[in-house]
Structures are given as structure tokens and as C-alpha cells.
Amino acid sequence: MRYFLLIASALLALGATMTFESTEANAAVCADGVVRAGCAGPRGAVVVRKPAVVCKTVWVNGVKARRCT
């Protein structure tokens, strides 16, 4: 009878702990790769391609300079 009461109290404590301490996961993880960047969260994932680098040659005070964006 004592073992039955021990097991019953352990199960009751575990059930109460799971009921009161359960929380919703709201984590989001983002990574920046060489080709793409992406984020994954609780509602799905998003992958974004990086734009191509565009360089222009401009004249600044009589000097030729290369500007990349």
C-alpha cells in the first residue's frame, strides 16, 4: 500500500508540474549565409536571396572612384 501511495503521489506531482509549467515556444532563429539569409520561427520559415552587388565608376573631384552598393 505504501508503494502505491508513493507512485500515486509521484504521478500527481509530475502531472501538476506539467500543467503549471508548460509554456509556448516563441523562439526565432536567423542565419546569414554566403548565398542566402533565412529565419525560422514558430509560424514557419523565410529564406531571402541577397541582392547582387552593383558597382559604378564615378568621378569625384577629378578622380575616378568605384562605388559598390
All heavy atoms as TSV, in Angstrom:
chain	resi	resn	atom	element	x	y	z
A	1	MET	N	N	0.826	-1.194	0.000
A	1	MET	CA	C	0.000	0.000	0.000
A	1	MET	C	C	0.867	1.253	0.000
A	1	MET	O	O	0.515	2.242	-0.624
A	1	MET	CB	C	-0.915	-0.059	1.234
A	1	MET	CG	C	-1.889	1.053	1.310
A	1	MET	SD	S	-3.117	0.811	0.028
A	1	MET	CE	C	-4.197	2.124	0.361
A	2	ARG	N	N	1.991	1.176	0.726
A	2	ARG	CA	C	2.880	2.335	0.788
A	2	ARG	C	C	3.472	2.638	-0.585
A	2	ARG	O	O	3.585	3.800	-0.972
A	2	ARG	CB	C	3.970	2.074	1.804
A	2	ARG	CG	C	4.771	3.307	2.142
A	2	ARG	CD	C	5.553	3.109	3.390
A	2	ARG	NE	N	6.886	2.634	3.060
A	2	ARG	CZ	C	7.835	2.443	3.942
A	2	ARG	NH1	N	7.594	2.622	5.223
A	2	ARG	NH2	N	9.017	2.039	3.581
A	3	TYR	N	N	3.843	1.612	-1.343
A	3	TYR	CA	C	4.395	1.813	-2.693
A	3	TYR	C	C	3.346	2.418	-3.627
A	3	TYR	O	O	3.659	3.264	-4.452
A	3	TYR	CB	C	4.908	0.493	-3.259
A	3	TYR	CG	C	6.131	-0.008	-2.543
A	3	TYR	CD1	C	6.093	-1.194	-1.821
A	3	TYR	CD2	C	7.319	0.709	-2.573
A	3	TYR	CE1	C	7.202	-1.656	-1.156
A	3	TYR	CE2	C	8.435	0.253	-1.909
A	3	TYR	CZ	C	8.386	-0.926	-1.199
A	3	TYR	OH	O	9.482	-1.374	-0.540
A	4	PHE	N	N	2.121	1.977	-3.486
A	4	PHE	CA	C	1.045	2.530	-4.296
A	4	PHE	C	C	0.869	4.021	-4.017
A	4	PHE	O	O	0.698	4.817	-4.948
A	4	PHE	CB	C	-0.263	1.768	-4.008
A	4	PHE	CG	C	-1.432	2.327	-4.758
A	4	PHE	CD1	C	-1.556	2.129	-6.123
A	4	PHE	CD2	C	-2.401	3.056	-4.085
A	4	PHE	CE1	C	-2.628	2.659	-6.801
A	4	PHE	CE2	C	-3.479	3.589	-4.762
A	4	PHE	CZ	C	-3.598	3.386	-6.132
A	5	LEU	N	N	0.916	4.420	-2.768
A	5	LEU	CA	C	0.786	5.835	-2.411
A	5	LEU	C	C	1.982	6.643	-2.917
A	5	LEU	O	O	1.823	7.784	-3.372
A	5	LEU	CB	C	0.636	5.999	-0.903
A	5	LEU	CG	C	-0.692	5.525	-0.312
A	5	LEU	CD1	C	-0.666	5.639	1.202
A	5	LEU	CD2	C	-1.829	6.341	-0.880
A	6	LEU	N	N	3.190	6.073	-2.857
A	6	LEU	CA	C	4.376	6.750	-3.384
A	6	LEU	C	C	4.258	6.974	-4.892
A	6	LEU	O	O	4.530	8.067	-5.404
A	6	LEU	CB	C	5.631	5.932	-3.081
A	6	LEU	CG	C	6.302	6.188	-1.747
A	6	LEU	CD1	C	7.392	5.154	-1.514
A	6	LEU	CD2	C	6.887	7.573	-1.727
A	7	ILE	N	N	3.840	5.943	-5.613
A	7	ILE	CA	C	3.697	6.059	-7.064
A	7	ILE	C	C	2.589	7.051	-7.420
A	7	ILE	O	O	2.743	7.879	-8.318
A	7	ILE	CB	C	3.434	4.677	-7.689
A	7	ILE	CG1	C	4.689	3.811	-7.554
A	7	ILE	CG2	C	3.023	4.798	-9.144
A	7	ILE	CD1	C	4.487	2.383	-7.966
A	8	ALA	N	N	1.492	6.994	-6.693
A	8	ALA	CA	C	0.381	7.909	-6.958
A	8	ALA	C	C	0.787	9.353	-6.690
A	8	ALA	O	O	0.471	10.264	-7.468
A	8	ALA	CB	C	-0.823	7.527	-6.106
A	9	SER	N	N	1.512	9.615	-5.616
A	9	SER	CA	C	1.939	10.983	-5.323
A	9	SER	C	C	2.973	11.464	-6.339
A	9	SER	O	O	2.975	12.644	-6.723
A	9	SER	CB	C	2.487	11.077	-3.898
A	9	SER	OG	O	3.640	10.277	-3.755
A	10	ALA	N	N	3.845	10.576	-6.813
A	10	ALA	CA	C	4.825	10.957	-7.831
A	10	ALA	C	C	4.125	11.315	-9.141
A	10	ALA	O	O	4.469	12.316	-9.791
A	10	ALA	CB	C	5.821	9.832	-8.045
A	11	LEU	N	N	3.134	10.524	-9.531
A	11	LEU	CA	C	2.387	10.827	-10.750
A	11	LEU	C	C	1.589	12.118	-10.615
A	11	LEU	O	O	1.498	12.908	-11.557
A	11	LEU	CB	C	1.461	9.659	-11.101
A	11	LEU	CG	C	2.151	8.399	-11.621
A	11	LEU	CD1	C	1.128	7.293	-11.820
A	11	LEU	CD2	C	2.891	8.685	-12.902
A	12	LEU	N	N	1.029	12.349	-9.456
A	12	LEU	CA	C	0.277	13.587	-9.219
A	12	LEU	C	C	1.204	14.801	-9.282
A	12	LEU	O	O	0.865	15.820	-9.891
A	12	LEU	CB	C	-0.421	13.520	-7.860
A	12	LEU	CG	C	-1.307	14.718	-7.521
A	12	LEU	CD1	C	-2.466	14.797	-8.493
A	12	LEU	CD2	C	-1.789	14.617	-6.095
A	13	ALA	N	N	2.388	14.698	-8.695
A	13	ALA	CA	C	3.348	15.803	-8.733
A	13	ALA	C	C	3.818	16.061	-10.166
A	13	ALA	O	O	3.949	17.215	-10.599
A	13	ALA	CB	C	4.538	15.489	-7.835
A	14	LEU	N	N	4.083	15.003	-10.935
A	14	LEU	CA	C	4.503	15.168	-12.325
A	14	LEU	C	C	3.401	15.813	-13.153
A	14	LEU	O	O	3.662	16.713	-13.955
A	14	LEU	CB	C	4.879	13.806	-12.918
A	14	LEU	CG	C	5.300	13.832	-14.383
A	14	LEU	CD1	C	6.622	14.560	-14.543
A	14	LEU	CD2	C	5.386	12.427	-14.939
A	15	GLY	N	N	2.174	15.380	-12.944
A	15	GLY	CA	C	1.051	15.964	-13.682
A	15	GLY	C	C	0.850	17.432	-13.355
A	15	GLY	O	O	0.589	18.248	-14.236
A	16	ALA	N	N	0.987	17.783	-12.080
A	16	ALA	CA	C	0.843	19.188	-11.683
A	16	ALA	C	C	1.969	20.035	-12.267
A	16	ALA	O	O	1.751	21.166	-12.723
A	16	ALA	CB	C	0.828	19.299	-10.163
A	17	THR	N	N	3.177	19.500	-12.279
A	17	THR	CA	C	4.311	20.240	-12.839
A	17	THR	C	C	4.116	20.472	-14.335
A	17	THR	O	O	4.356	21.571	-14.834
A	17	THR	CB	C	5.623	19.465	-12.605
A	17	THR	OG1	O	5.787	19.260	-11.208
A	17	THR	CG2	C	6.813	20.226	-13.139
A	18	MET	N	N	3.679	19.470	-15.052
A	18	MET	CA	C	3.470	19.618	-16.490
A	18	MET	C	C	2.328	20.584	-16.785
A	18	MET	O	O	2.353	21.287	-17.777
A	18	MET	CB	C	3.181	18.255	-17.120
A	18	MET	CG	C	4.349	17.288	-17.044
A	18	MET	SD	S	5.829	17.909	-17.829
A	18	MET	CE	C	5.416	17.639	-19.514
A	19	THR	N	N	1.338	20.641	-15.935
A	19	THR	CA	C	0.204	21.537	-16.153
A	19	THR	C	C	0.578	22.980	-15.895
A	19	THR	O	O	0.237	23.863	-16.684
A	19	THR	CB	C	-0.963	21.142	-15.224
A	19	THR	OG1	O	-1.316	19.793	-15.489
A	19	THR	CG2	C	-2.150	22.047	-15.442
A	20	PHE	N	N	1.303	23.255	-14.842
A	20	PHE	CA	C	1.575	24.641	-14.464
A	20	PHE	C	C	2.811	25.232	-15.129
A	20	PHE	O	O	2.920	26.425	-15.254
A	20	PHE	CB	C	1.710	24.747	-12.936
A	20	PHE	CG	C	0.432	24.484	-12.216
A	20	PHE	CD1	C	0.339	23.447	-11.304
A	20	PHE	CD2	C	-0.695	25.225	-12.472
A	20	PHE	CE1	C	-0.842	23.184	-10.641
A	20	PHE	CE2	C	-1.878	24.972	-11.831
A	20	PHE	CZ	C	-1.955	23.945	-10.906
A	21	GLU	N	N	3.739	24.409	-15.571
A	21	GLU	CA	C	4.967	24.936	-16.144
A	21	GLU	C	C	5.034	24.831	-17.658
A	21	GLU	O	O	6.055	25.137	-18.239
A	21	GLU	CB	C	6.181	24.231	-15.520
A	21	GLU	CG	C	6.401	24.608	-14.086
A	21	GLU	CD	C	7.717	24.074	-13.563
A	21	GLU	OE1	O	8.565	23.679	-14.375
A	21	GLU	OE2	O	7.871	24.057	-12.340
A	22	SER	N	N	3.985	24.415	-18.317
A	22	SER	CA	C	4.041	24.335	-19.776
A	22	SER	C	C	3.910	25.736	-20.357
A	22	SER	O	O	3.012	26.495	-20.016
A	22	SER	CB	C	2.929	23.429	-20.297
A	22	SER	OG	O	1.685	23.989	-19.981
A	23	THR	N	N	4.845	26.091	-21.224
A	23	THR	CA	C	4.838	27.403	-21.867
A	23	THR	C	C	4.906	27.207	-23.371
A	23	THR	O	O	5.349	26.177	-23.868
A	23	THR	CB	C	6.037	28.251	-21.408
A	23	THR	OG1	O	7.232	27.546	-21.709
A	23	THR	CG2	C	5.966	28.544	-19.920
A	24	GLU	N	N	4.517	28.236	-24.072
A	24	GLU	CA	C	4.531	28.194	-25.525
A	24	GLU	C	C	5.910	28.613	-26.025
A	24	GLU	O	O	6.498	29.569	-25.537
A	24	GLU	CB	C	3.475	29.152	-26.057
A	24	GLU	CG	C	3.265	29.048	-27.537
A	24	GLU	CD	C	2.152	29.965	-27.995
A	24	GLU	OE1	O	1.218	30.191	-27.221
A	24	GLU	OE2	O	2.254	30.450	-29.113
A	25	ALA	N	N	6.421	27.914	-27.006
A	25	ALA	CA	C	7.742	28.239	-27.555
A	25	ALA	C	C	7.593	29.372	-28.568
A	25	ALA	O	O	6.846	29.265	-29.528
A	25	ALA	CB	C	8.337	27.017	-28.226
A	26	ASN	N	N	8.282	30.477	-28.339
A	26	ASN	CA	C	8.237	31.629	-29.236
A	26	ASN	C	C	9.621	31.977	-29.754
A	26	ASN	O	O	9.919	33.140	-29.995
A	26	ASN	CB	C	7.650	32.841	-28.504
A	26	ASN	CG	C	6.182	32.659	-28.222
A	26	ASN	OD1	O	5.476	32.064	-29.013
A	26	ASN	ND2	N	5.729	33.157	-27.098
A	27	ALA	N	N	10.471	31.009	-29.921
A	27	ALA	CA	C	11.854	31.270	-30.338
A	27	ALA	C	C	11.914	31.476	-31.842
A	27	ALA	O	O	11.163	30.892	-32.601
A	27	ALA	CB	C	12.738	30.102	-29.930
A	28	ALA	N	N	12.831	32.319	-32.258
A	28	ALA	CA	C	13.115	32.536	-33.677
A	28	ALA	C	C	14.621	32.454	-33.878
A	28	ALA	O	O	15.388	32.951	-33.061
A	28	ALA	CB	C	12.593	33.886	-34.121
A	29	VAL	N	N	15.031	31.809	-34.947
A	29	VAL	CA	C	16.453	31.631	-35.232
A	29	VAL	C	C	16.728	32.183	-36.623
A	29	VAL	O	O	16.019	31.866	-37.567
A	29	VAL	CB	C	16.833	30.131	-35.180
A	29	VAL	CG1	C	18.287	29.931	-35.535
A	29	VAL	CG2	C	16.534	29.559	-33.816
A	30	CYS	N	N	17.758	33.019	-36.732
A	30	CYS	CA	C	18.131	33.583	-38.030
A	30	CYS	C	C	19.576	33.229	-38.341
A	30	CYS	O	O	20.414	33.160	-37.452
A	30	CYS	CB	C	17.972	35.093	-38.026
A	30	CYS	SG	S	16.253	35.615	-37.912
A	31	ALA	N	N	19.844	33.032	-39.627
A	31	ALA	CA	C	21.206	32.719	-40.079
A	31	ALA	C	C	21.496	33.514	-41.339
A	31	ALA	O	O	20.612	33.759	-42.157
A	31	ALA	CB	C	21.344	31.229	-40.356
A	32	ASP	N	N	22.746	33.936	-41.501
A	32	ASP	CA	C	23.167	34.696	-42.652
A	32	ASP	C	C	24.223	33.885	-43.388
A	32	ASP	O	O	25.344	33.730	-42.903
A	32	ASP	CB	C	23.732	36.049	-42.205
A	32	ASP	CG	C	23.988	36.980	-43.365
A	32	ASP	OD1	O	23.431	36.733	-44.455
A	32	ASP	OD2	O	24.745	37.943	-43.197
A	33	GLY	N	N	23.847	33.333	-44.534
A	33	GLY	CA	C	24.773	32.501	-45.288
A	33	GLY	C	C	25.469	33.278	-46.390
A	33	GLY	O	O	25.296	34.486	-46.543
A	34	VAL	N	N	26.270	32.565	-47.186
A	34	VAL	CA	C	27.011	33.199	-48.275
A	34	VAL	C	C	26.073	33.598	-49.404
A	34	VAL	O	O	26.190	34.678	-49.974
A	34	VAL	CB	C	28.101	32.237	-48.795
A	34	VAL	CG1	C	28.836	32.836	-49.967
A	34	VAL	CG2	C	29.065	31.895	-47.674
A	35	VAL	N	N	25.117	32.741	-49.721
A	35	VAL	CA	C	24.207	32.999	-50.830
A	35	VAL	C	C	22.874	33.559	-50.355
A	35	VAL	O	O	22.321	34.465	-50.961
A	35	VAL	CB	C	23.972	31.694	-51.631
A	35	VAL	CG1	C	22.980	31.911	-52.749
A	35	VAL	CG2	C	25.280	31.186	-52.169
A	36	ARG	N	N	22.352	33.043	-49.218
A	36	ARG	CA	C	21.023	33.435	-48.729
A	36	ARG	C	C	21.035	33.710	-47.237
A	36	ARG	O	O	21.920	33.275	-46.524
A	36	ARG	CB	C	20.015	32.315	-48.956
A	36	ARG	CG	C	19.895	31.862	-50.294
A	36	ARG	CD	C	18.897	30.729	-50.375
A	36	ARG	NE	N	19.203	30.091	-51.627
A	36	ARG	CZ	C	19.365	28.820	-51.796
A	36	ARG	NH1	N	19.174	28.000	-50.824
A	36	ARG	NH2	N	19.687	28.342	-52.956
A	37	ALA	N	N	20.013	34.420	-46.814
A	37	ALA	CA	C	19.772	34.621	-45.389
A	37	ALA	C	C	18.394	34.035	-45.090
A	37	ALA	O	O	17.513	34.042	-45.940
A	37	ALA	CB	C	19.811	36.092	-45.036
A	38	GLY	N	N	18.210	33.520	-43.877
A	38	GLY	CA	C	16.925	32.925	-43.556
A	38	GLY	C	C	16.621	32.977	-42.081
A	38	GLY	O	O	17.515	33.089	-41.250
A	39	CYS	N	N	15.336	32.962	-41.759
A	39	CYS	CA	C	14.859	32.944	-40.376
A	39	CYS	C	C	13.806	31.855	-40.239
A	39	CYS	O	O	13.014	31.644	-41.139
A	39	CYS	CB	C	14.245	34.276	-39.983
A	39	CYS	SG	S	15.446	35.602	-39.856
A	40	ALA	N	N	13.817	31.180	-39.092
A	40	ALA	CA	C	12.812	30.163	-38.787
A	40	ALA	C	C	12.196	30.495	-37.440
A	40	ALA	O	O	12.900	30.799	-36.489
A	40	ALA	CB	C	13.447	28.783	-38.744
A	41	GLY	N	N	10.872	30.502	-37.391
A	41	GLY	CA	C	10.158	30.822	-36.162
A	41	GLY	C	C	9.024	29.853	-35.941
A	41	GLY	O	O	8.891	28.850	-36.645
A	42	PRO	N	N	8.170	30.137	-34.969
A	42	PRO	CA	C	7.086	29.208	-34.656
A	42	PRO	C	C	6.015	29.123	-35.739
A	42	PRO	O	O	5.254	28.173	-35.790
A	42	PRO	CB	C	6.510	29.763	-33.356
A	42	PRO	CG	C	6.891	31.190	-33.353
A	42	PRO	CD	C	8.195	31.279	-34.064
A	43	ARG	N	N	5.945	30.102	-36.629
A	43	ARG	CA	C	4.925	30.089	-37.682
A	43	ARG	C	C	5.473	29.733	-39.055
A	43	ARG	O	O	4.800	29.896	-40.046
A	43	ARG	CB	C	4.238	31.444	-37.743
A	43	ARG	CG	C	3.473	31.737	-36.488
A	43	ARG	CD	C	2.712	32.981	-36.603
A	43	ARG	NE	N	1.995	33.230	-35.365
A	43	ARG	CZ	C	1.316	34.296	-35.118
A	43	ARG	NH1	N	1.260	35.246	-36.010
A	43	ARG	NH2	N	0.700	34.434	-33.974
A	44	GLY	N	N	6.726	29.314	-39.141
A	44	GLY	CA	C	7.280	28.909	-40.426
A	44	GLY	C	C	8.661	29.486	-40.642
A	44	GLY	O	O	9.267	30.059	-39.735
A	45	ALA	N	N	9.143	29.356	-41.873
A	45	ALA	CA	C	10.495	29.803	-42.207
A	45	ALA	C	C	10.451	30.731	-43.412
A	45	ALA	O	O	9.549	30.654	-44.244
A	45	ALA	CB	C	11.381	28.608	-42.509
A	46	VAL	N	N	11.456	31.607	-43.494
A	46	VAL	CA	C	11.580	32.548	-44.598
A	46	VAL	C	C	13.019	32.508	-45.083
A	46	VAL	O	O	13.948	32.554	-44.287
A	46	VAL	CB	C	11.228	33.976	-44.138
A	46	VAL	CG1	C	11.471	34.967	-45.258
A	46	VAL	CG2	C	9.804	34.055	-43.655
A	47	VAL	N	N	13.196	32.420	-46.397
A	47	VAL	CA	C	14.531	32.450	-46.988
A	47	VAL	C	C	14.588	33.627	-47.946
A	47	VAL	O	O	13.694	33.815	-48.766
A	47	VAL	CB	C	14.843	31.136	-47.736
A	47	VAL	CG1	C	16.191	31.216	-48.423
A	47	VAL	CG2	C	14.795	29.973	-46.776
A	48	VAL	N	N	15.634	34.438	-47.838
A	48	VAL	CA	C	15.763	35.638	-48.659
A	48	VAL	C	C	17.078	35.572	-49.416
A	48	VAL	O	O	18.125	35.334	-48.827
A	48	VAL	CB	C	15.729	36.902	-47.773
A	48	VAL	CG1	C	15.881	38.147	-48.619
A	48	VAL	CG2	C	14.458	36.945	-46.964
A	49	ARG	N	N	17.035	35.787	-50.719
A	49	ARG	CA	C	18.265	35.850	-51.512
A	49	ARG	C	C	18.877	37.234	-51.369
A	49	ARG	O	O	18.177	38.232	-51.344
A	49	ARG	CB	C	17.982	35.583	-52.986
A	49	ARG	CG	C	17.669	34.161	-53.263
A	49	ARG	CD	C	17.495	33.963	-54.762
A	49	ARG	NE	N	17.549	32.544	-55.014
A	49	ARG	CZ	C	18.517	31.960	-55.686
A	49	ARG	NH1	N	19.477	32.665	-56.203
A	49	ARG	NH2	N	18.507	30.665	-55.853
A	50	LYS	N	N	20.194	37.257	-51.299
A	50	LYS	CA	C	20.885	38.535	-51.201
A	50	LYS	C	C	20.909	39.196	-52.578
A	50	LYS	O	O	21.080	38.530	-53.594
A	50	LYS	CB	C	22.307	38.327	-50.701
A	50	LYS	CG	C	22.363	37.856	-49.280
A	50	LYS	CD	C	23.782	37.747	-48.826
A	50	LYS	CE	C	23.824	37.266	-47.399
A	50	LYS	NZ	N	25.178	37.137	-46.905
A	51	PRO	N	N	20.744	40.520	-52.643
A	51	PRO	CA	C	20.790	41.195	-53.944
A	51	PRO	C	C	22.204	41.178	-54.512
A	51	PRO	O	O	23.192	41.103	-53.778
A	51	PRO	CB	C	20.335	42.619	-53.615
A	51	PRO	CG	C	20.635	42.794	-52.174
A	51	PRO	CD	C	20.480	41.433	-51.544
A	52	ALA	N	N	22.287	41.254	-55.826
A	52	ALA	CA	C	23.592	41.273	-56.482
A	52	ALA	C	C	24.292	42.594	-56.192
A	52	ALA	O	O	23.660	43.646	-56.081
A	52	ALA	CB	C	23.415	41.090	-57.982
A	53	VAL	N	N	25.602	42.557	-56.078
A	53	VAL	CA	C	26.385	43.756	-55.818
A	53	VAL	C	C	26.536	44.522	-57.127
A	53	VAL	O	O	26.950	43.962	-58.145
A	53	VAL	CB	C	27.771	43.393	-55.242
A	53	VAL	CG1	C	28.614	44.633	-55.049
A	53	VAL	CG2	C	27.617	42.640	-53.943
A	54	VAL	N	N	26.188	45.808	-57.111
A	54	VAL	CA	C	26.266	46.654	-58.292
A	54	VAL	C	C	27.330	47.715	-58.048
A	54	VAL	O	O	27.273	48.449	-57.055
A	54	VAL	CB	C	24.907	47.322	-58.582
A	54	VAL	CG1	C	25.008	48.239	-59.786
A	54	VAL	CG2	C	23.839	46.267	-58.785
A	55	CYS	N	N	28.308	47.788	-58.943
A	55	CYS	CA	C	29.386	48.771	-58.826
A	55	CYS	C	C	29.309	49.761	-59.974
A	55	CYS	O	O	29.033	49.384	-61.117
A	55	CYS	CB	C	30.758	48.089	-58.834
A	55	CYS	SG	S	31.009	46.990	-57.439
A	56	LYS	N	N	29.521	51.041	-59.651
A	56	LYS	CA	C	29.549	52.091	-60.654
A	56	LYS	C	C	30.840	52.878	-60.505
A	56	LYS	O	O	31.344	53.040	-59.401
A	56	LYS	CB	C	28.370	53.047	-60.473
A	56	LYS	CG	C	27.035	52.405	-60.725
A	56	LYS	CD	C	25.831	53.316	-60.695
A	56	LYS	CE	C	25.945	54.597	-59.965
A	56	LYS	NZ	N	24.707	55.363	-59.912
A	57	THR	N	N	31.342	53.354	-61.634
A	57	THR	CA	C	32.521	54.202	-61.614
A	57	THR	C	C	32.056	55.648	-61.725
A	57	THR	O	O	31.324	56.005	-62.654
A	57	THR	CB	C	33.458	53.854	-62.786
A	57	THR	OG1	O	33.785	52.471	-62.692
A	57	THR	CG2	C	34.725	54.669	-62.724
A	58	VAL	N	N	32.456	56.472	-60.764
A	58	VAL	CA	C	32.057	57.885	-60.742
A	58	VAL	C	C	33.306	58.756	-60.624
A	58	VAL	O	O	34.367	58.301	-60.195
A	58	VAL	CB	C	31.085	58.174	-59.575
A	58	VAL	CG1	C	29.780	57.421	-59.761
A	58	VAL	CG2	C	31.699	57.822	-58.243
A	59	TRP	N	N	33.154	60.007	-61.009
A	59	TRP	CA	C	34.245	60.981	-60.884
A	59	TRP	C	C	33.995	61.826	-59.645
A	59	TRP	O	O	32.934	62.432	-59.494
A	59	TRP	CB	C	34.320	61.864	-62.126
A	59	TRP	CG	C	34.809	61.108	-63.323
A	59	TRP	CD1	C	34.043	60.464	-64.244
A	59	TRP	CD2	C	36.156	60.906	-63.684
A	59	TRP	NE1	N	34.833	59.858	-65.185
A	59	TRP	CE2	C	36.149	60.132	-64.862
A	59	TRP	CE3	C	37.375	61.294	-63.150
A	59	TRP	CZ2	C	37.320	59.738	-65.491
A	59	TRP	CZ3	C	38.530	60.904	-63.805
A	59	TRP	CH2	C	38.497	60.137	-64.954
A	60	VAL	N	N	34.946	61.860	-58.727
A	60	VAL	CA	C	34.854	62.660	-57.505
A	60	VAL	C	C	36.072	63.572	-57.457
A	60	VAL	O	O	37.204	63.102	-57.315
A	60	VAL	CB	C	34.801	61.756	-56.246
A	60	VAL	CG1	C	34.721	62.606	-54.992
A	60	VAL	CG2	C	33.642	60.790	-56.323
A	61	ASN	N	N	35.843	64.878	-57.606
A	61	ASN	CA	C	36.917	65.884	-57.601
A	61	ASN	C	C	38.032	65.547	-58.591
A	61	ASN	O	O	39.219	65.649	-58.298
A	61	ASN	CB	C	37.526	66.044	-56.197
A	61	ASN	CG	C	36.535	66.616	-55.210
A	61	ASN	OD1	O	35.622	67.343	-55.602
A	61	ASN	ND2	N	36.699	66.285	-53.957
A	62	GLY	N	N	37.640	65.116	-59.792
A	62	GLY	CA	C	38.608	64.823	-60.834
A	62	GLY	C	C	39.281	63.476	-60.692
A	62	GLY	O	O	40.200	63.149	-61.446
A	63	VAL	N	N	38.880	62.659	-59.741
A	63	VAL	CA	C	39.474	61.345	-59.524
A	63	VAL	C	C	38.406	60.288	-59.790
A	63	VAL	O	O	37.271	60.404	-59.339
A	63	VAL	CB	C	40.008	61.213	-58.076
A	63	VAL	CG1	C	40.594	59.833	-57.849
A	63	VAL	CG2	C	41.025	62.295	-57.774
A	64	LYS	N	N	38.816	59.256	-60.515
A	64	LYS	CA	C	37.895	58.168	-60.819
A	64	LYS	C	C	37.784	57.262	-59.585
A	64	LYS	O	O	38.774	56.771	-59.091
A	64	LYS	CB	C	38.437	57.385	-62.007
A	64	LYS	CG	C	37.482	56.552	-62.745
A	64	LYS	CD	C	38.182	55.974	-63.984
A	64	LYS	CE	C	37.226	55.224	-64.854
A	64	LYS	NZ	N	37.930	54.654	-66.005
A	65	ALA	N	N	36.529	57.045	-59.090
A	65	ALA	CA	C	36.301	56.215	-57.907
A	65	ALA	C	C	35.252	55.165	-58.216
A	65	ALA	O	O	34.341	55.389	-59.015
A	65	ALA	CB	C	35.859	57.073	-56.735
A	66	ARG	N	N	35.398	54.018	-57.595
A	66	ARG	CA	C	34.441	52.927	-57.786
A	66	ARG	C	C	33.548	52.832	-56.551
A	66	ARG	O	O	34.027	52.649	-55.432
A	66	ARG	CB	C	35.207	51.629	-57.988
A	66	ARG	CG	C	34.348	50.509	-58.419
A	66	ARG	CD	C	35.200	49.321	-58.799
A	66	ARG	NE	N	34.335	48.222	-59.168
A	66	ARG	CZ	C	34.766	46.995	-59.377
A	66	ARG	NH1	N	36.033	46.725	-59.268
A	66	ARG	NH2	N	33.920	46.066	-59.709
A	67	ARG	N	N	32.221	52.913	-56.747
A	67	ARG	CA	C	31.250	52.834	-55.658
A	67	ARG	C	C	30.421	51.577	-55.828
A	67	ARG	O	O	29.798	51.373	-56.866
A	67	ARG	CB	C	30.317	54.054	-55.677
A	67	ARG	CG	C	31.018	55.382	-55.576
A	67	ARG	CD	C	31.327	55.672	-54.121
A	67	ARG	NE	N	32.219	56.798	-53.986
A	67	ARG	CZ	C	31.831	58.027	-53.669
A	67	ARG	NH1	N	30.580	58.279	-53.496
A	67	ARG	NH2	N	32.724	58.983	-53.544
A	68	CYS	N	N	30.413	50.732	-54.814
A	68	CYS	CA	C	29.628	49.491	-54.854
A	68	CYS	C	C	28.532	49.547	-53.809
A	68	CYS	O	O	28.736	49.997	-52.685
A	68	CYS	CB	C	30.536	48.289	-54.586
A	68	CYS	SG	S	31.801	48.067	-55.826
A	69	THR	N	N	27.345	49.071	-54.201
A	69	THR	CA	C	26.226	49.019	-53.251
A	69	THR	C	C	25.725	47.609	-53.134
A	69	THR	O	O	25.920	46.777	-53.952
A	69	THR	CB	C	25.062	49.909	-53.717
A	69	THR	OG1	O	24.673	49.494	-55.015
A	69	THR	CG2	C	25.474	51.361	-53.728
